[in-house]
Amino acid sequence: MHVQTTRVFSRWQAAGLHLTASFALAILAALLLFGVWYPQPYT
């Protein structure tokens, strides 16, 4: 017996959400790295 559940997101929407979240996290990490830890050559 196979029960089919409805998906909230398609796999493409989930991939897009993951890509967007990963990109935002990378931007945040770069700002933290170059803005706080090593600001001298970049200011």
Residue pairs with C-beta under 8 A, 6 or more apart in sequence:
9 17
34 42
35 42
